[in-house]
Amino acid sequence: MLIYLDNAGSRREAPNENFAREVMELFTLGEGHYGESDVKEAARAFTGWSLERDTGRFVYRRAWHDDGVKTILGATGRFDGDDVLDLLLARRETAEFIAAKLWREFVSPQPDPAEVARWARVFRDARYEVKPLLRAVLASDAFWAEENRATLVKSPVDLVAGTLRSYGIRPFELRPEIVACAALGQNLFAPPNVKGWPGGDAWIDAATILGRKQWLERTFADDPRKVALVLDAGYQLK
């Protein structure tokens, strides 16, 4: 991430804002819960966060760090990168943002704000331990509700890996499955941008829906009856 978002070379003389912005927008607060000045000040705090190119090991380069006073999300101090993360985790919006992501991943495309807020409280009370949050998700009425069944479109990786695992299929090599995922729109380990794949209905178009059927027909060439069965459930995660 430090390389992808240009922070590995960010110095106090010219702080790069990419990393600070995406940490807030994509991974913690979400859009609308921070201002441009917060991004600029956080970028100053993240100066010095770098790595060794050869090993990928994180390195804090103190000489590159801006140790001046900064004001971020209403707090003022000589903040560094760790302090910024603490400030972000202290905001309820962060827990709600992550809880909403899990709703869209496991329940339905449209989160219920009240239930998301409840999950977020569990998450915060557990000091951001993931296990209690997942327990709340999987034990919720929403997860099991009939109206939320068959509402999520599987990603190509979910479809391919899930089908192989469900039917106990162990390919001699995985290259054909990797190629299949790429043909269906998900090139492994190569997302289109830092946000990742859009997911949901974006996985399905005239070409990929046919591609899913063709992959299943190849996979179950010896038992065509399974194609319809898997295809019927293959668009949904649950």
CYANA upper distance limits for C-alpha pairs under 8 A (distance plus 0.5 A):
  1 MET  CA      5 LEU  CA      6.22
  1 MET  CA     19 PHE  CA      8.16
  2 LEU  CA      6 ASP  CA      6.39
  2 LEU  CA      7 ASN  CA      5.32
  2 LEU  CA      8 ALA  CA      5.63
  2 LEU  CA     19 PHE  CA      7.48
  2 LEU  CA     49 TRP  CA      8.20
  2 LEU  CA     50 SER  CA      7.20
  2 LEU  CA     51 LEU  CA      8.32
  3 ILE  CA      7 ASN  CA      6.74
  3 ILE  CA      8 ALA  CA      6.05
  4 TYR  CA    194 VAL  CA      8.26
  5 LEU  CA     18 ASN  CA      5.87
  5 LEU  CA     19 PHE  CA      5.52
  6 ASP  CA     10 SER  CA      7.50
  6 ASP  CA     16 ASN  CA      7.20
  6 ASP  CA     18 ASN  CA      7.03
  6 ASP  CA     19 PHE  CA      7.27
  7 ASN  CA     16 ASN  CA      6.73
  7 ASN  CA     17 GLU  CA      8.49
  7 ASN  CA     18 ASN  CA      7.82
  7 ASN  CA     19 PHE  CA      6.50
  7 ASN  CA     46 PHE  CA      8.12
  7 ASN  CA     47 THR  CA      7.75
  7 ASN  CA     49 TRP  CA      7.27
  7 ASN  CA     50 SER  CA      7.17
  8 ALA  CA     48 GLY  CA      8.12
  8 ALA  CA     49 TRP  CA      6.70
  8 ALA  CA     50 SER  CA      4.55
  8 ALA  CA     51 LEU  CA      6.73
  9 GLY  CA     48 GLY  CA      8.17
  9 GLY  CA     50 SER  CA      7.03
 10 SER  CA     14 ALA  CA      7.16
 10 SER  CA     15 PRO  CA      5.53
 10 SER  CA     16 ASN  CA      5.86
 10 SER  CA     46 PHE  CA      8.28
 10 SER  CA     47 THR  CA      5.67
 10 SER  CA     48 GLY  CA      7.00
 10 SER  CA     49 TRP  CA      8.07
 10 SER  CA     50 SER  CA      8.37
 10 SER  CA     64 TRP  CA      8.05
 11 ARG  CA     15 PRO  CA      5.70
 11 ARG  CA     16 ASN  CA      8.18
 11 ARG  CA     44 ARG  CA      8.50
 11 ARG  CA     47 THR  CA      5.56
 11 ARG  CA     48 GLY  CA      6.68
 11 ARG  CA     64 TRP  CA      5.29
 11 ARG  CA     65 HIS  CA      6.71
 11 ARG  CA     66 ASP  CA      7.94
 12 ARG  CA     44 ARG  CA      6.90
 12 ARG  CA     47 THR  CA      6.42
 12 ARG  CA     48 GLY  CA      8.38
 12 ARG  CA     64 TRP  CA      6.21
 12 ARG  CA     65 HIS  CA      5.99
 12 ARG  CA     66 ASP  CA      5.19
 15 PRO  CA     43 ALA  CA      6.25
 15 PRO  CA     44 ARG  CA      6.12
 15 PRO  CA     47 THR  CA      6.67
 16 ASN  CA     43 ALA  CA      6.63
 16 ASN  CA     47 THR  CA      8.44
 17 GLU  CA     21 ARG  CA      6.52
 17 GLU  CA     39 VAL  CA      7.02
 17 GLU  CA     40 LYS  CA      6.74
 17 GLU  CA     42 ALA  CA      8.42
 17 GLU  CA     43 ALA  CA      5.55
 18 ASN  CA     22 GLU  CA      6.73
 18 ASN  CA     43 ALA  CA      8.41
 19 PHE  CA     23 VAL  CA      6.57
 19 PHE  CA     43 ALA  CA      7.82
 20 ALA  CA     24 MET  CA      6.98
 20 ALA  CA     39 VAL  CA      6.30
 20 ALA  CA     40 LYS  CA      8.35
 20 ALA  CA     42 ALA  CA      6.29
 20 ALA  CA     43 ALA  CA      5.76
 20 ALA  CA     46 PHE  CA      7.76
 21 ARG  CA     25 GLU  CA      6.55
 21 ARG  CA     39 VAL  CA      6.01
 21 ARG  CA     43 ALA  CA      8.47
 22 GLU  CA     26 LEU  CA      5.81
 22 GLU  CA     27 PHE  CA      7.52
 23 VAL  CA     27 PHE  CA      5.70
 23 VAL  CA     28 THR  CA      6.76
 24 MET  CA     28 THR  CA      5.61
 24 MET  CA     29 LEU  CA      5.70
 24 MET  CA     30 GLY  CA      6.60
 24 MET  CA     31 GLU  CA      8.25
 24 MET  CA     34 TYR  CA      8.06
 24 MET  CA     88 LEU  CA      8.28
 25 GLU  CA     29 LEU  CA      6.49
 25 GLU  CA     30 GLY  CA      4.77
 25 GLU  CA     31 GLU  CA      5.71
 26 LEU  CA     30 GLY  CA      6.34
 26 LEU  CA     31 GLU  CA      8.44
 26 LEU  CA    195 LYS  CA      7.08
 27 PHE  CA     97 PHE  CA      8.46
 27 PHE  CA     98 ILE  CA      8.03
 28 THR  CA     88 LEU  CA      7.24
 28 THR  CA     89 LEU  CA      8.12
 28 THR  CA     93 GLU  CA      8.05
 28 THR  CA     94 THR  CA      5.10
 28 THR  CA     95 ALA  CA      8.06
 28 THR  CA     97 PHE  CA      6.95
 28 THR  CA     98 ILE  CA      7.51
 29 LEU  CA     33 HIS  CA      6.46
 29 LEU  CA     34 TYR  CA      7.98
 29 LEU  CA     88 LEU  CA      7.63
 29 LEU  CA     91 ARG  CA      8.29
 29 LEU  CA     93 GLU  CA      5.86
 29 LEU  CA     94 THR  CA      5.09
 29 LEU  CA     97 PHE  CA      6.69
 30 GLY  CA     93 GLU  CA      8.25
 30 GLY  CA     94 THR  CA      8.07
 30 GLY  CA     97 PHE  CA      6.88
 33 HIS  CA     93 GLU  CA      8.04
 34 TYR  CA     38 ASP  CA      6.76
 34 TYR  CA     39 VAL  CA      8.20
 34 TYR  CA     73 LEU  CA      7.41
 35 GLY  CA     39 VAL  CA      7.18
 36 GLU  CA     40 LYS  CA      6.89
 37 SER  CA     41 GLU  CA      6.58
 37 SER  CA     72 ILE  CA      8.16
 38 ASP  CA     42 ALA  CA      6.42
 38 ASP  CA     71 THR  CA      7.76
 38 ASP  CA     72 ILE  CA      5.47
 38 ASP  CA     73 LEU  CA      6.57
 39 VAL  CA     43 ALA  CA      6.53
 40 LYS  CA     44 ARG  CA      7.10
 41 GLU  CA     45 ALA  CA      7.03
 41 GLU  CA     70 LYS  CA      6.33
 41 GLU  CA     71 THR  CA      6.96
 41 GLU  CA     72 ILE  CA      6.68
 42 ALA  CA     46 PHE  CA      6.77
 42 ALA  CA     70 LYS  CA      8.41
 42 ALA  CA     72 ILE  CA      7.08
 42 ALA  CA     81 GLY  CA      8.07
 42 ALA  CA     84 VAL  CA      7.11
 43 ALA  CA     47 THR  CA      6.99
 44 ARG  CA     65 HIS  CA      8.05
 44 ARG  CA     66 ASP  CA      6.31
 44 ARG  CA     70 LYS  CA      8.43
 44 ARG  CA     80 ASP  CA      8.48
 45 ALA  CA     65 HIS  CA      7.78
 45 ALA  CA     66 ASP  CA      6.95
 45 ALA  CA     67 ASP  CA      7.93
 45 ALA  CA     70 LYS  CA      8.23
 45 ALA  CA     79 PHE  CA      6.16
 45 ALA  CA     80 ASP  CA      4.82
 45 ALA  CA     81 GLY  CA      5.68
 45 ALA  CA     84 VAL  CA      7.67
 46 PHE  CA     65 HIS  CA      7.93
 46 PHE  CA     80 ASP  CA      6.56
 46 PHE  CA     81 GLY  CA      5.07
 47 THR  CA     64 TRP  CA      6.67
 47 THR  CA     65 HIS  CA      5.21
 47 THR  CA     66 ASP  CA      6.76
 47 THR  CA     80 ASP  CA      8.46
 47 THR  CA     81 GLY  CA      8.25
 48 GLY  CA     59 VAL  CA      8.47
 48 GLY  CA     60 TYR  CA      5.89
 48 GLY  CA     61 ARG  CA      5.03
 48 GLY  CA     62 ARG  CA      6.33
 48 GLY  CA     63 ALA  CA      7.71
 48 GLY  CA     64 TRP  CA      5.25
 48 GLY  CA     65 HIS  CA      5.02
 48 GLY  CA     66 ASP  CA      8.37
 49 TRP  CA     58 PHE  CA      7.98
 49 TRP  CA     59 VAL  CA      6.85
 49 TRP  CA     60 TYR  CA      5.47
 49 TRP  CA     61 ARG  CA      6.97
 49 TRP  CA     65 HIS  CA      8.47
 49 TRP  CA     81 GLY  CA      7.99
 50 SER  CA     58 PHE  CA      6.49
 50 SER  CA     59 VAL  CA      5.56
 50 SER  CA     60 TYR  CA      6.38
 50 SER  CA     61 ARG  CA      7.24
 51 LEU  CA     56 GLY  CA      6.29
 51 LEU  CA     57 ARG  CA      5.83
 51 LEU  CA     58 PHE  CA      4.77
 51 LEU  CA     59 VAL  CA      5.07
 51 LEU  CA     60 TYR  CA      8.00
 52 GLU  CA     56 GLY  CA      5.68
 52 GLU  CA     57 ARG  CA      5.87
 52 GLU  CA     58 PHE  CA      7.12
 52 GLU  CA     59 VAL  CA      7.14
 53 ARG  CA     57 ARG  CA      8.22
 61 ARG  CA     65 HIS  CA      7.25
 67 ASP  CA     78 ARG  CA      6.30
 67 ASP  CA     79 PHE  CA      7.63
 67 ASP  CA     80 ASP  CA      7.78
 68 GLY  CA     78 ARG  CA      6.00
 68 GLY  CA     79 PHE  CA      8.37
 69 VAL  CA     76 THR  CA      7.31
 69 VAL  CA     77 GLY  CA      5.59
 69 VAL  CA     78 ARG  CA      4.89
 69 VAL  CA     79 PHE  CA      7.52
 70 LYS  CA     76 THR  CA      6.05
 70 LYS  CA     77 GLY  CA      6.03
 70 LYS  CA     78 ARG  CA      6.45
 70 LYS  CA     79 PHE  CA      6.97
 71 THR  CA     75 ALA  CA      5.86
 71 THR  CA     76 THR  CA      4.73
 71 THR  CA     77 GLY  CA      7.12
 72 ILE  CA     76 THR  CA      6.95
 72 ILE  CA     84 VAL  CA      8.23
 73 LEU  CA     87 LEU  CA      8.11
 79 PHE  CA     83 ASP  CA      5.95
 79 PHE  CA     84 VAL  CA      7.20
 80 ASP  CA     84 VAL  CA      6.98
 81 GLY  CA     85 LEU  CA      7.01
 82 ASP  CA     86 ASP  CA      6.86
 83 ASP  CA     87 LEU  CA      6.75
 84 VAL  CA     88 LEU  CA      6.75
 85 LEU  CA     89 LEU  CA      6.66
 86 ASP  CA     90 ALA  CA      6.67
 87 LEU  CA     91 ARG  CA      7.37
 88 LEU  CA     94 THR  CA      7.16
 89 LEU  CA     94 THR  CA      6.63
 89 LEU  CA     95 ALA  CA      8.01
 90 ALA  CA     94 THR  CA      8.38
 91 ARG  CA     95 ALA  CA      8.08
 92 ARG  CA     96 GLU  CA      6.87
 92 ARG  CA    120 ALA  CA      8.09
 92 ARG  CA    124 ARG  CA      8.29
 93 GLU  CA     97 PHE  CA      6.38
 94 THR  CA     98 ILE  CA      6.85
 95 ALA  CA     99 ALA  CA      6.56
 95 ALA  CA    120 ALA  CA      5.35
 95 ALA  CA    121 ARG  CA      7.95
 95 ALA  CA    123 PHE  CA      6.92
 95 ALA  CA    124 ARG  CA      6.92
 95 ALA  CA    128 TYR  CA      8.31
 96 GLU  CA    100 ALA  CA      6.50
 96 GLU  CA    116 VAL  CA      6.77
 96 GLU  CA    117 ALA  CA      6.42
 96 GLU  CA    119 TRP  CA      8.14
 96 GLU  CA    120 ALA  CA      5.41
 97 PHE  CA    101 LYS  CA      6.90
 98 ILE  CA    102 LEU  CA      7.00
 98 ILE  CA    120 ALA  CA      8.29
 99 ALA  CA    103 TRP  CA      6.84
 99 ALA  CA    116 VAL  CA      6.27
 99 ALA  CA    117 ALA  CA      8.30
 99 ALA  CA    119 TRP  CA      6.70
 99 ALA  CA    120 ALA  CA      6.21
 99 ALA  CA    133 LEU  CA      8.30
100 ALA  CA    104 ARG  CA      6.85
100 ALA  CA    111 PRO  CA      6.69
100 ALA  CA    116 VAL  CA      6.32
101 LYS  CA    105 GLU  CA      6.68
102 LEU  CA    106 PHE  CA      6.46
102 LEU  CA    107 VAL  CA      8.23
102 LEU  CA    137 VAL  CA      8.35
103 TRP  CA    107 VAL  CA      5.55
103 TRP  CA    108 SER  CA      6.89
103 TRP  CA    109 PRO  CA      8.12
103 TRP  CA    110 GLN  CA      8.42
103 TRP  CA    111 PRO  CA      6.37
103 TRP  CA    116 VAL  CA      7.91
103 TRP  CA    137 VAL  CA      8.16
104 ARG  CA    108 SER  CA      5.70
104 ARG  CA    109 PRO  CA      5.39
104 ARG  CA    110 GLN  CA      7.16
104 ARG  CA    111 PRO  CA      7.01
105 GLU  CA    109 PRO  CA      8.30
105 GLU  CA    152 LEU  CA      8.30
106 PHE  CA    143 PHE  CA      7.73
106 PHE  CA    152 LEU  CA      8.26
106 PHE  CA    237 LEU  CA      8.06
106 PHE  CA    238 LYS  CA      8.46
107 VAL  CA    111 PRO  CA      8.49
107 VAL  CA    142 ALA  CA      7.45
107 VAL  CA    143 PHE  CA      5.84
107 VAL  CA    148 ASN  CA      6.63
107 VAL  CA    149 ARG  CA      8.25
107 VAL  CA    151 THR  CA      8.30
107 VAL  CA    152 LEU  CA      7.96
108 SER  CA    148 ASN  CA      6.27
108 SER  CA    149 ARG  CA      8.46
108 SER  CA    151 THR  CA      6.20
108 SER  CA    152 LEU  CA      6.46
109 PRO  CA    151 THR  CA      7.73
109 PRO  CA    152 LEU  CA      7.34
109 PRO  CA    200 GLY  CA      7.94
111 PRO  CA    115 GLU  CA      8.49
111 PRO  CA    116 VAL  CA      7.43
112 ASP  CA    116 VAL  CA      6.55
113 PRO  CA    117 ALA  CA      6.55
114 ALA  CA    118 ARG  CA      6.90
115 GLU  CA    119 TRP  CA      6.79
116 VAL  CA    120 ALA  CA      6.56
117 ALA  CA    121 ARG  CA      6.79
118 ARG  CA    122 VAL  CA      7.01
119 TRP  CA    123 PHE  CA      6.73
119 TRP  CA    133 LEU  CA      6.79
119 TRP  CA    136 ALA  CA      6.79
119 TRP  CA    137 VAL  CA      7.61
120 ALA  CA    124 ARG  CA      6.66
120 ALA  CA    133 LEU  CA      8.15
121 ARG  CA    125 ASP  CA      6.44
122 VAL  CA    126 ALA  CA      6.66
122 VAL  CA    132 PRO  CA      7.37
122 VAL  CA    133 LEU  CA      6.67
122 VAL  CA    136 ALA  CA      8.00
123 PHE  CA    127 ARG  CA      6.98
123 PHE  CA    128 TYR  CA      5.61
123 PHE  CA    129 GLU  CA      7.06
123 PHE  CA    130 VAL  CA      7.56
123 PHE  CA    132 PRO  CA      7.17
123 PHE  CA    133 LEU  CA      5.72
124 ARG  CA    128 TYR  CA      5.90
126 ALA  CA    132 PRO  CA      7.30
129 GLU  CA    133 LEU  CA      7.68
130 VAL  CA    134 LEU  CA      6.73
131 LYS  CA    135 ARG  CA      6.61
132 PRO  CA    136 ALA  CA      6.73
133 LEU  CA    137 VAL  CA      6.81
134 LEU  CA    138 LEU  CA      6.59
135 ARG  CA    139 ALA  CA      6.43
136 ALA  CA    140 SER  CA      6.44
137 VAL  CA    143 PHE  CA      7.15
138 LEU  CA    143 PHE  CA      6.54
139 ALA  CA    143 PHE  CA      7.68
140 SER  CA    144 TRP  CA      7.60
141 ASP  CA    145 ALA  CA      6.35
142 ALA  CA    148 ASN  CA      7.65
143 PHE  CA    148 ASN  CA      7.61
144 TRP  CA    148 ASN  CA      7.83
144 TRP  CA    149 ARG  CA      8.04
145 ALA  CA    149 ARG  CA      7.36
149 ARG  CA    238 LYS  CA      6.79
150 ALA  CA    233 ALA  CA      8.31
150 ALA  CA    235 TYR  CA      8.38
150 ALA  CA    236 GLN  CA      5.61
150 ALA  CA    237 LEU  CA      7.52
150 ALA  CA    238 LYS  CA      6.35
151 THR  CA    236 GLN  CA      6.79
151 THR  CA    237 LEU  CA      8.42
151 THR  CA    238 LYS  CA      8.48
152 LEU  CA    200 GLY  CA      6.97
152 LEU  CA    235 TYR  CA      7.70
152 LEU  CA    236 GLN  CA      5.26
152 LEU  CA    237 LEU  CA      5.97
152 LEU  CA    238 LYS  CA      7.72
153 VAL  CA    199 GLY  CA      8.23
153 VAL  CA    200 GLY  CA      5.75
153 VAL  CA    201 ASP  CA      6.84
153 VAL  CA    203 TRP  CA      7.80
153 VAL  CA    234 GLY  CA      8.37
153 VAL  CA    235 TYR  CA      5.19
153 VAL  CA    236 GLN  CA      4.91
153 VAL  CA    237 LEU  CA      6.59
154 LYS  CA    158 ASP  CA      6.13
154 LYS  CA    159 LEU  CA      6.36
154 LYS  CA    200 GLY  CA      7.91
154 LYS  CA    203 TRP  CA      8.35
154 LYS  CA    234 GLY  CA      7.18
154 LYS  CA    235 TYR  CA      5.72
154 LYS  CA    236 GLN  CA      5.62
154 LYS  CA    237 LEU  CA      5.60
155 SER  CA    159 LEU  CA      6.65
155 SER  CA    186 GLN  CA      8.10
155 SER  CA    199 GLY  CA      7.20
155 SER  CA    200 GLY  CA      8.21
155 SER  CA    203 TRP  CA      7.06
156 PRO  CA    160 VAL  CA      6.50
156 PRO  CA    181 CYS  CA      5.74
156 PRO  CA    184 LEU  CA      6.52
156 PRO  CA    185 GLY  CA      7.62
156 PRO  CA    186 GLN  CA      6.69
156 PRO  CA    203 TRP  CA      8.24
157 VAL  CA    161 ALA  CA      6.17
157 VAL  CA    162 GLY  CA      8.16
157 VAL  CA    181 CYS  CA      6.59
157 VAL  CA    186 GLN  CA      7.75
158 ASP  CA    162 GLY  CA      5.83
158 ASP  CA    163 THR  CA      8.45
158 ASP  CA    237 LEU  CA      8.16
159 LEU  CA    163 THR  CA      6.39
159 LEU  CA    234 GLY  CA      6.57
159 LEU  CA    235 TYR  CA      8.24
160 VAL  CA    164 LEU  CA      6.79
160 VAL  CA    177 GLU  CA      7.45
160 VAL  CA    181 CYS  CA      7.75
161 ALA  CA    165 ARG  CA      6.60
162 GLY  CA    166 SER  CA      6.39
163 THR  CA    167 TYR  CA      6.69
163 THR  CA    230 VAL  CA      8.09
164 LEU  CA    168 GLY  CA      6.42
164 LEU  CA    169 ILE  CA      5.32
164 LEU  CA    170 ARG  CA      7.46
165 ARG  CA    169 ILE  CA      6.81
165 ARG  CA    170 ARG  CA      8.50
174 LEU  CA    178 ILE  CA      6.73
175 ARG  CA    179 VAL  CA      6.66
176 PRO  CA    180 ALA  CA      6.58
177 GLU  CA    181 CYS  CA      6.72
178 ILE  CA    182 ALA  CA      6.89
178 ILE  CA    187 ASN  CA      8.15
178 ILE  CA    188 LEU  CA      7.58
179 VAL  CA    183 ALA  CA      6.70
179 VAL  CA    187 ASN  CA      8.47
180 ALA  CA    184 LEU  CA      6.72
180 ALA  CA    215 TRP  CA      7.65
181 CYS  CA    185 GLY  CA      6.92
181 CYS  CA    186 GLN  CA      5.82
181 CYS  CA    187 ASN  CA      6.78
181 CYS  CA    188 LEU  CA      7.89
182 ALA  CA    186 GLN  CA      5.23
182 ALA  CA    187 ASN  CA      4.73
182 ALA  CA    188 LEU  CA      7.51
183 ALA  CA    187 ASN  CA      8.35
183 ALA  CA    208 THR  CA      8.07
183 ALA  CA    211 GLY  CA      7.97
184 LEU  CA    203 TRP  CA      8.11
184 LEU  CA    208 THR  CA      5.67
184 LEU  CA    211 GLY  CA      6.93
184 LEU  CA    212 ARG  CA      7.61
185 GLY  CA    203 TRP  CA      7.36
185 GLY  CA    208 THR  CA      7.93
186 GLN  CA    190 ALA  CA      8.47
186 GLN  CA    191 PRO  CA      8.03
186 GLN  CA    197 TRP  CA      8.19
187 ASN  CA    191 PRO  CA      7.43
191 PRO  CA    195 LYS  CA      8.46
191 PRO  CA    196 GLY  CA      5.51
191 PRO  CA    197 TRP  CA      6.45
192 PRO  CA    196 GLY  CA      6.59
192 PRO  CA    197 TRP  CA      6.95
193 ASN  CA    197 TRP  CA      8.17
198 PRO  CA    202 ALA  CA      6.96
199 GLY  CA    203 TRP  CA      6.34
203 TRP  CA    208 THR  CA      7.74
204 ILE  CA    208 THR  CA      6.20
204 ILE  CA    209 ILE  CA      6.23
205 ASP  CA    209 ILE  CA      6.42
206 ALA  CA    210 LEU  CA      7.07
207 ALA  CA    211 GLY  CA      6.62
208 THR  CA    212 ARG  CA      6.55
209 ILE  CA    213 LYS  CA      7.09
210 LEU  CA    214 GLN  CA      6.74
211 GLY  CA    215 TRP  CA      6.62
212 ARG  CA    216 LEU  CA      6.79
212 ARG  CA    231 LEU  CA      8.21
213 LYS  CA    217 GLU  CA      6.67
213 LYS  CA    227 VAL  CA      7.93
213 LYS  CA    231 LEU  CA      7.20
214 GLN  CA    218 ARG  CA      6.80
215 TRP  CA    219 THR  CA      6.64
216 LEU  CA    220 PHE  CA      6.50
216 LEU  CA    227 VAL  CA      6.21
216 LEU  CA    230 VAL  CA      8.23
216 LEU  CA    231 LEU  CA      7.95
217 GLU  CA    221 ALA  CA      6.04
217 GLU  CA    224 PRO  CA      7.21
217 GLU  CA    227 VAL  CA      6.48
220 PHE  CA    224 PRO  CA      6.30
220 PHE  CA    226 LYS  CA      7.12
220 PHE  CA    227 VAL  CA      7.01
223 ASP  CA    227 VAL  CA      8.26
224 PRO  CA    228 ALA  CA      8.20
225 ARG  CA    229 LEU  CA      7.45
226 LYS  CA    230 VAL  CA      6.53
227 VAL  CA    231 LEU  CA      6.29
228 ALA  CA    232 ASP  CA      6.36
229 LEU  CA    233 ALA  CA      7.24
230 VAL  CA    234 GLY  CA      5.90
231 LEU  CA    235 TYR  CA      7.49
233 ALA  CA    237 LEU  CA      8.41
233 ALA  CA    238 LYS  CA      8.44
